[in-house]
Amino acid sequence: MGDLRMSLRNMIVATLALVAFSTVAMGSWPLETWTVQVVNGLGGGQTLLAHCKSKNDDMGDQNIATGALYSFTFKDNVWQTTEFWCTLTKPNNAHASFDVYWYDTSKDQWLYTRCGDHTCVWIGKDDGVYIKNASTNQDELVHPWE
């Protein structure tokens, strides 16, 4: 009976180690702290309206002055299903609605390669919404205004 318990315990430990390793290899530990920043890069002193939320949290309307930013911080849940999305709106009502954070299981780790130090920076500019690629330090147009 003792050998069976020892084998079961070893199997559980090995399984947990494998899950932890695969999670790190995928780019994120569960319960890690992440930050999303929304930056107003619009010209002409325009205010950018941001409304961000998840299934459980609604950040409300945020008016962001030119050159300023709005940010929020959260922890990825243990099930790795955390997702946040935002709608950004210009004064002329042009808008873009998109995911700003998701647990990225894609092969190329699109989001994680752009979000350095667990910070995703999204920038509303005159022609659309960009993400700051932390690995290249370049802004990439992702969502043109609708």
TORBA-527789 format. One record per residue (C-alpha): residue number from 1; residue in one letter; chain; z negated, y negated, x. Coordinates in Angstrom, 3 decimals, padded with zeros to 6 digits. Layout:
// TORBA-527789
<atom><i>NUM</i><aa>a</aa><ch>A</ch><zz>Z</zz><yy>Y</yy><xx>X</xx></atom>
...
This chain:
// TORBA-527789
<atom><i>1</i><aa>m</aa><ch>A</ch><zz>000.000</zz><yy>000.000</yy><xx>000.000</xx></atom>
<atom><i>2</i><aa>g</aa><ch>A</ch><zz>-000.789</zz><yy>-002.328</yy><xx>002.924</xx></atom>
<atom><i>3</i><aa>d</aa><ch>A</ch><zz>002.684</zz><yy>-001.808</yy><xx>004.414</xx></atom>
<atom><i>4</i><aa>l</aa><ch>A</ch><zz>004.293</zz><yy>-002.668</yy><xx>001.075</xx></atom>
<atom><i>5</i><aa>r</aa><ch>A</ch><zz>002.351</zz><yy>-005.944</yy><xx>000.839</xx></atom>
<atom><i>6</i><aa>m</aa><ch>A</ch><zz>003.224</zz><yy>-006.797</yy><xx>004.424</xx></atom>
<atom><i>7</i><aa>s</aa><ch>A</ch><zz>006.932</zz><yy>-006.091</yy><xx>003.777</xx></atom>
<atom><i>8</i><aa>l</aa><ch>A</ch><zz>006.879</zz><yy>-008.138</yy><xx>000.576</xx></atom>
<atom><i>9</i><aa>r</aa><ch>A</ch><zz>005.161</zz><yy>-011.041</yy><xx>002.324</xx></atom>
<atom><i>10</i><aa>n</aa><ch>A</ch><zz>007.666</zz><yy>-010.918</yy><xx>005.193</xx></atom>
<atom><i>11</i><aa>m</aa><ch>A</ch><zz>010.559</zz><yy>-010.857</yy><xx>002.725</xx></atom>
<atom><i>12</i><aa>i</aa><ch>A</ch><zz>009.181</zz><yy>-013.921</yy><xx>000.916</xx></atom>
<atom><i>13</i><aa>v</aa><ch>A</ch><zz>008.673</zz><yy>-015.809</yy><xx>004.183</xx></atom>
<atom><i>14</i><aa>a</aa><ch>A</ch><zz>012.189</zz><yy>-014.907</yy><xx>005.354</xx></atom>
<atom><i>15</i><aa>t</aa><ch>A</ch><zz>013.684</zz><yy>-016.004</yy><xx>002.027</xx></atom>
<atom><i>16</i><aa>l</aa><ch>A</ch><zz>011.854</zz><yy>-019.347</yy><xx>002.141</xx></atom>
<atom><i>17</i><aa>a</aa><ch>A</ch><zz>012.971</zz><yy>-019.892</yy><xx>005.731</xx></atom>
<atom><i>18</i><aa>l</aa><ch>A</ch><zz>016.573</zz><yy>-019.135</yy><xx>004.780</xx></atom>
<atom><i>19</i><aa>v</aa><ch>A</ch><zz>016.441</zz><yy>-021.551</yy><xx>001.823</xx></atom>
<atom><i>20</i><aa>a</aa><ch>A</ch><zz>014.921</zz><yy>-024.263</yy><xx>004.013</xx></atom>
<atom><i>21</i><aa>f</aa><ch>A</ch><zz>017.557</zz><yy>-023.744</yy><xx>006.714</xx></atom>
<atom><i>22</i><aa>s</aa><ch>A</ch><zz>020.458</zz><yy>-023.806</yy><xx>004.253</xx></atom>
<atom><i>23</i><aa>t</aa><ch>A</ch><zz>019.061</zz><yy>-026.946</yy><xx>002.618</xx></atom>
<atom><i>24</i><aa>v</aa><ch>A</ch><zz>018.870</zz><yy>-028.747</yy><xx>005.946</xx></atom>
<atom><i>25</i><aa>a</aa><ch>A</ch><zz>022.355</zz><yy>-027.545</yy><xx>006.852</xx></atom>
<atom><i>26</i><aa>m</aa><ch>A</ch><zz>023.611</zz><yy>-029.021</yy><xx>003.583</xx></atom>
<atom><i>27</i><aa>g</aa><ch>A</ch><zz>022.237</zz><yy>-032.435</yy><xx>004.596</xx></atom>
<atom><i>28</i><aa>s</aa><ch>A</ch><zz>018.978</zz><yy>-033.050</yy><xx>002.777</xx></atom>
<atom><i>29</i><aa>w</aa><ch>A</ch><zz>015.514</zz><yy>-031.638</yy><xx>002.271</xx></atom>
<atom><i>30</i><aa>p</aa><ch>A</ch><zz>014.261</zz><yy>-031.620</yy><xx>-001.305</xx></atom>
<atom><i>31</i><aa>l</aa><ch>A</ch><zz>011.749</zz><yy>-034.412</yy><xx>-001.956</xx></atom>
<atom><i>32</i><aa>e</aa><ch>A</ch><zz>013.211</zz><yy>-036.631</yy><xx>000.790</xx></atom>
<atom><i>33</i><aa>t</aa><ch>A</ch><zz>013.097</zz><yy>-040.373</yy><xx>000.190</xx></atom>
<atom><i>34</i><aa>w</aa><ch>A</ch><zz>016.452</zz><yy>-042.057</yy><xx>-000.390</xx></atom>
<atom><i>35</i><aa>t</aa><ch>A</ch><zz>017.390</zz><yy>-045.718</yy><xx>-000.861</xx></atom>
<atom><i>36</i><aa>v</aa><ch>A</ch><zz>020.365</zz><yy>-047.125</yy><xx>-002.740</xx></atom>
<atom><i>37</i><aa>q</aa><ch>A</ch><zz>021.362</zz><yy>-050.713</yy><xx>-001.987</xx></atom>
<atom><i>38</i><aa>v</aa><ch>A</ch><zz>023.786</zz><yy>-052.733</yy><xx>-004.089</xx></atom>
<atom><i>39</i><aa>v</aa><ch>A</ch><zz>025.130</zz><yy>-055.777</yy><xx>-002.239</xx></atom>
<atom><i>40</i><aa>n</aa><ch>A</ch><zz>026.946</zz><yy>-058.736</yy><xx>-003.789</xx></atom>
<atom><i>41</i><aa>g</aa><ch>A</ch><zz>029.954</zz><yy>-059.392</yy><xx>-001.577</xx></atom>
<atom><i>42</i><aa>l</aa><ch>A</ch><zz>031.829</zz><yy>-061.429</yy><xx>-004.192</xx></atom>
<atom><i>43</i><aa>g</aa><ch>A</ch><zz>033.340</zz><yy>-064.737</yy><xx>-003.139</xx></atom>
<atom><i>44</i><aa>g</aa><ch>A</ch><zz>032.952</zz><yy>-068.122</yy><xx>-004.799</xx></atom>
<atom><i>45</i><aa>g</aa><ch>A</ch><zz>029.226</zz><yy>-067.904</yy><xx>-005.501</xx></atom>
<atom><i>46</i><aa>q</aa><ch>A</ch><zz>029.695</zz><yy>-065.333</yy><xx>-008.280</xx></atom>
<atom><i>47</i><aa>t</aa><ch>A</ch><zz>026.705</zz><yy>-063.364</yy><xx>-009.538</xx></atom>
<atom><i>48</i><aa>l</aa><ch>A</ch><zz>027.079</zz><yy>-059.574</yy><xx>-009.659</xx></atom>
<atom><i>49</i><aa>l</aa><ch>A</ch><zz>025.382</zz><yy>-057.716</yy><xx>-012.525</xx></atom>
<atom><i>50</i><aa>a</aa><ch>A</ch><zz>024.122</zz><yy>-054.230</yy><xx>-011.646</xx></atom>
<atom><i>51</i><aa>h</aa><ch>A</ch><zz>022.660</zz><yy>-051.691</yy><xx>-014.049</xx></atom>
<atom><i>52</i><aa>c</aa><ch>A</ch><zz>021.560</zz><yy>-048.463</yy><xx>-012.359</xx></atom>
<atom><i>53</i><aa>k</aa><ch>A</ch><zz>019.879</zz><yy>-045.406</yy><xx>-013.812</xx></atom>
<atom><i>54</i><aa>s</aa><ch>A</ch><zz>019.291</zz><yy>-041.686</yy><xx>-013.660</xx></atom>
<atom><i>55</i><aa>k</aa><ch>A</ch><zz>018.521</zz><yy>-039.128</yy><xx>-016.324</xx></atom>
<atom><i>56</i><aa>n</aa><ch>A</ch><zz>014.844</zz><yy>-040.133</yy><xx>-016.083</xx></atom>
<atom><i>57</i><aa>d</aa><ch>A</ch><zz>014.786</zz><yy>-043.728</yy><xx>-014.801</xx></atom>
<atom><i>58</i><aa>d</aa><ch>A</ch><zz>016.546</zz><yy>-046.872</yy><xx>-016.004</xx></atom>
<atom><i>59</i><aa>m</aa><ch>A</ch><zz>016.401</zz><yy>-049.743</yy><xx>-013.511</xx></atom>
<atom><i>60</i><aa>g</aa><ch>A</ch><zz>017.578</zz><yy>-052.315</yy><xx>-016.074</xx></atom>
<atom><i>61</i><aa>d</aa><ch>A</ch><zz>019.959</zz><yy>-055.225</yy><xx>-015.541</xx></atom>
<atom><i>62</i><aa>q</aa><ch>A</ch><zz>019.803</zz><yy>-056.846</yy><xx>-012.105</xx></atom>
<atom><i>63</i><aa>n</aa><ch>A</ch><zz>021.542</zz><yy>-060.162</yy><xx>-011.405</xx></atom>
<atom><i>64</i><aa>i</aa><ch>A</ch><zz>022.423</zz><yy>-060.254</yy><xx>-007.711</xx></atom>
<atom><i>65</i><aa>a</aa><ch>A</ch><zz>023.300</zz><yy>-063.584</yy><xx>-006.089</xx></atom>
<atom><i>66</i><aa>t</aa><ch>A</ch><zz>026.170</zz><yy>-063.811</yy><xx>-003.606</xx></atom>
<atom><i>67</i><aa>g</aa><ch>A</ch><zz>025.111</zz><yy>-062.314</yy><xx>-000.279</xx></atom>
<atom><i>68</i><aa>a</aa><ch>A</ch><zz>021.932</zz><yy>-060.806</yy><xx>-001.747</xx></atom>
<atom><i>69</i><aa>l</aa><ch>A</ch><zz>021.125</zz><yy>-057.178</yy><xx>-002.454</xx></atom>
<atom><i>70</i><aa>y</aa><ch>A</ch><zz>019.221</zz><yy>-055.079</yy><xx>-004.944</xx></atom>
<atom><i>71</i><aa>s</aa><ch>A</ch><zz>017.698</zz><yy>-051.801</yy><xx>-003.810</xx></atom>
<atom><i>72</i><aa>f</aa><ch>A</ch><zz>015.692</zz><yy>-048.938</yy><xx>-005.216</xx></atom>
<atom><i>73</i><aa>t</aa><ch>A</ch><zz>014.065</zz><yy>-045.926</yy><xx>-003.622</xx></atom>
<atom><i>74</i><aa>f</aa><ch>A</ch><zz>013.508</zz><yy>-042.431</yy><xx>-004.990</xx></atom>
<atom><i>75</i><aa>k</aa><ch>A</ch><zz>012.844</zz><yy>-038.864</yy><xx>-003.914</xx></atom>
<atom><i>76</i><aa>d</aa><ch>A</ch><zz>015.364</zz><yy>-036.088</yy><xx>-004.431</xx></atom>
<atom><i>77</i><aa>n</aa><ch>A</ch><zz>013.795</zz><yy>-033.518</yy><xx>-006.753</xx></atom>
<atom><i>78</i><aa>v</aa><ch>A</ch><zz>012.965</zz><yy>-029.966</yy><xx>-005.722</xx></atom>
<atom><i>79</i><aa>w</aa><ch>A</ch><zz>015.866</zz><yy>-028.581</yy><xx>-007.812</xx></atom>
<atom><i>80</i><aa>q</aa><ch>A</ch><zz>018.283</zz><yy>-030.854</yy><xx>-005.926</xx></atom>
<atom><i>81</i><aa>t</aa><ch>A</ch><zz>019.730</zz><yy>-032.217</yy><xx>-009.157</xx></atom>
<atom><i>82</i><aa>t</aa><ch>A</ch><zz>018.841</zz><yy>-035.889</yy><xx>-008.665</xx></atom>
<atom><i>83</i><aa>e</aa><ch>A</ch><zz>021.708</zz><yy>-038.183</yy><xx>-009.598</xx></atom>
<atom><i>84</i><aa>f</aa><ch>A</ch><zz>021.873</zz><yy>-041.968</yy><xx>-009.987</xx></atom>
<atom><i>85</i><aa>w</aa><ch>A</ch><zz>024.772</zz><yy>-044.009</yy><xx>-011.265</xx></atom>
<atom><i>86</i><aa>c</aa><ch>A</ch><zz>025.438</zz><yy>-047.728</yy><xx>-011.640</xx></atom>
<atom><i>87</i><aa>t</aa><ch>A</ch><zz>027.670</zz><yy>-050.043</yy><xx>-013.579</xx></atom>
<atom><i>88</i><aa>l</aa><ch>A</ch><zz>028.581</zz><yy>-053.185</yy><xx>-011.650</xx></atom>
<atom><i>89</i><aa>t</aa><ch>A</ch><zz>030.061</zz><yy>-056.097</yy><xx>-013.581</xx></atom>
<atom><i>90</i><aa>k</aa><ch>A</ch><zz>031.699</zz><yy>-059.303</yy><xx>-012.361</xx></atom>
<atom><i>91</i><aa>p</aa><ch>A</ch><zz>031.409</zz><yy>-062.597</yy><xx>-014.311</xx></atom>
<atom><i>92</i><aa>n</aa><ch>A</ch><zz>034.934</zz><yy>-062.038</yy><xx>-015.753</xx></atom>
<atom><i>93</i><aa>n</aa><ch>A</ch><zz>033.678</zz><yy>-058.667</yy><xx>-017.169</xx></atom>
<atom><i>94</i><aa>a</aa><ch>A</ch><zz>035.677</zz><yy>-056.566</yy><xx>-014.700</xx></atom>
<atom><i>95</i><aa>h</aa><ch>A</ch><zz>033.453</zz><yy>-053.558</yy><xx>-014.059</xx></atom>
<atom><i>96</i><aa>a</aa><ch>A</ch><zz>033.082</zz><yy>-050.214</yy><xx>-012.328</xx></atom>
<atom><i>97</i><aa>s</aa><ch>A</ch><zz>030.817</zz><yy>-047.319</yy><xx>-013.348</xx></atom>
<atom><i>98</i><aa>f</aa><ch>A</ch><zz>030.188</zz><yy>-044.611</yy><xx>-010.758</xx></atom>
<atom><i>99</i><aa>d</aa><ch>A</ch><zz>027.664</zz><yy>-042.268</yy><xx>-009.153</xx></atom>
<atom><i>100</i><aa>v</aa><ch>A</ch><zz>025.722</zz><yy>-043.933</yy><xx>-006.328</xx></atom>
<atom><i>101</i><aa>y</aa><ch>A</ch><zz>023.703</zz><yy>-040.837</yy><xx>-005.330</xx></atom>
<atom><i>102</i><aa>w</aa><ch>A</ch><zz>024.008</zz><yy>-037.110</yy><xx>-005.950</xx></atom>
<atom><i>103</i><aa>y</aa><ch>A</ch><zz>022.878</zz><yy>-034.027</yy><xx>-004.087</xx></atom>
<atom><i>104</i><aa>d</aa><ch>A</ch><zz>026.057</zz><yy>-033.528</yy><xx>-002.076</xx></atom>
<atom><i>105</i><aa>t</aa><ch>A</ch><zz>026.971</zz><yy>-029.855</yy><xx>-001.744</xx></atom>
<atom><i>106</i><aa>s</aa><ch>A</ch><zz>030.609</zz><yy>-030.541</yy><xx>-000.880</xx></atom>
<atom><i>107</i><aa>k</aa><ch>A</ch><zz>032.030</zz><yy>-028.969</yy><xx>002.242</xx></atom>
<atom><i>108</i><aa>d</aa><ch>A</ch><zz>032.727</zz><yy>-032.329</yy><xx>003.910</xx></atom>
<atom><i>109</i><aa>q</aa><ch>A</ch><zz>029.379</zz><yy>-033.884</yy><xx>002.884</xx></atom>
<atom><i>110</i><aa>w</aa><ch>A</ch><zz>031.226</zz><yy>-037.024</yy><xx>001.701</xx></atom>
<atom><i>111</i><aa>l</aa><ch>A</ch><zz>028.147</zz><yy>-038.930</yy><xx>000.578</xx></atom>
<atom><i>112</i><aa>y</aa><ch>A</ch><zz>025.785</zz><yy>-037.877</yy><xx>003.366</xx></atom>
<atom><i>113</i><aa>t</aa><ch>A</ch><zz>028.243</zz><yy>-038.827</yy><xx>006.120</xx></atom>
<atom><i>114</i><aa>r</aa><ch>A</ch><zz>028.350</zz><yy>-042.349</yy><xx>004.693</xx></atom>
<atom><i>115</i><aa>c</aa><ch>A</ch><zz>024.652</zz><yy>-042.817</yy><xx>003.925</xx></atom>
<atom><i>116</i><aa>g</aa><ch>A</ch><zz>022.971</zz><yy>-043.132</yy><xx>007.314</xx></atom>
<atom><i>117</i><aa>d</aa><ch>A</ch><zz>019.181</zz><yy>-042.853</yy><xx>007.489</xx></atom>
<atom><i>118</i><aa>h</aa><ch>A</ch><zz>019.061</zz><yy>-041.837</yy><xx>003.803</xx></atom>
<atom><i>119</i><aa>t</aa><ch>A</ch><zz>020.361</zz><yy>-045.251</yy><xx>002.688</xx></atom>
<atom><i>120</i><aa>c</aa><ch>A</ch><zz>023.514</zz><yy>-045.571</yy><xx>000.592</xx></atom>
<atom><i>121</i><aa>v</aa><ch>A</ch><zz>024.967</zz><yy>-049.096</yy><xx>000.657</xx></atom>
<atom><i>122</i><aa>w</aa><ch>A</ch><zz>027.383</zz><yy>-050.040</yy><xx>-002.125</xx></atom>
<atom><i>123</i><aa>i</aa><ch>A</ch><zz>029.108</zz><yy>-053.442</yy><xx>-001.980</xx></atom>
<atom><i>124</i><aa>g</aa><ch>A</ch><zz>030.770</zz><yy>-055.264</yy><xx>-004.869</xx></atom>
<atom><i>125</i><aa>k</aa><ch>A</ch><zz>033.686</zz><yy>-057.285</yy><xx>-003.458</xx></atom>
<atom><i>126</i><aa>d</aa><ch>A</ch><zz>036.463</zz><yy>-059.275</yy><xx>-005.105</xx></atom>
<atom><i>127</i><aa>d</aa><ch>A</ch><zz>038.846</zz><yy>-056.283</yy><xx>-005.299</xx></atom>
<atom><i>128</i><aa>g</aa><ch>A</ch><zz>036.357</zz><yy>-053.516</yy><xx>-006.129</xx></atom>
<atom><i>129</i><aa>v</aa><ch>A</ch><zz>033.313</zz><yy>-051.543</yy><xx>-005.039</xx></atom>
<atom><i>130</i><aa>y</aa><ch>A</ch><zz>032.976</zz><yy>-050.303</yy><xx>-001.468</xx></atom>
<atom><i>131</i><aa>i</aa><ch>A</ch><zz>030.613</zz><yy>-047.922</yy><xx>000.269</xx></atom>
<atom><i>132</i><aa>k</aa><ch>A</ch><zz>029.395</zz><yy>-048.740</yy><xx>003.773</xx></atom>
<atom><i>133</i><aa>n</aa><ch>A</ch><zz>030.303</zz><yy>-045.790</yy><xx>005.982</xx></atom>
<atom><i>134</i><aa>a</aa><ch>A</ch><zz>027.315</zz><yy>-045.592</yy><xx>008.333</xx></atom>
<atom><i>135</i><aa>s</aa><ch>A</ch><zz>029.137</zz><yy>-043.338</yy><xx>010.798</xx></atom>
<atom><i>136</i><aa>t</aa><ch>A</ch><zz>032.064</zz><yy>-045.770</yy><xx>011.281</xx></atom>
<atom><i>137</i><aa>n</aa><ch>A</ch><zz>030.327</zz><yy>-049.024</yy><xx>010.236</xx></atom>
<atom><i>138</i><aa>q</aa><ch>A</ch><zz>033.325</zz><yy>-049.722</yy><xx>007.971</xx></atom>
<atom><i>139</i><aa>d</aa><ch>A</ch><zz>033.404</zz><yy>-050.627</yy><xx>004.277</xx></atom>
<atom><i>140</i><aa>e</aa><ch>A</ch><zz>035.565</zz><yy>-048.186</yy><xx>002.283</xx></atom>
<atom><i>141</i><aa>l</aa><ch>A</ch><zz>037.065</zz><yy>-049.160</yy><xx>-001.075</xx></atom>
<atom><i>142</i><aa>v</aa><ch>A</ch><zz>036.011</zz><yy>-046.460</yy><xx>-003.522</xx></atom>
<atom><i>143</i><aa>h</aa><ch>A</ch><zz>036.258</zz><yy>-047.989</yy><xx>-007.018</xx></atom>
<atom><i>144</i><aa>p</aa><ch>A</ch><zz>038.702</zz><yy>-050.780</yy><xx>-007.941</xx></atom>
<atom><i>145</i><aa>w</aa><ch>A</ch><zz>037.516</zz><yy>-052.991</yy><xx>-010.807</xx></atom>
<atom><i>146</i><aa>e</aa><ch>A</ch><zz>038.597</zz><yy>-051.930</yy><xx>-014.310</xx></atom>
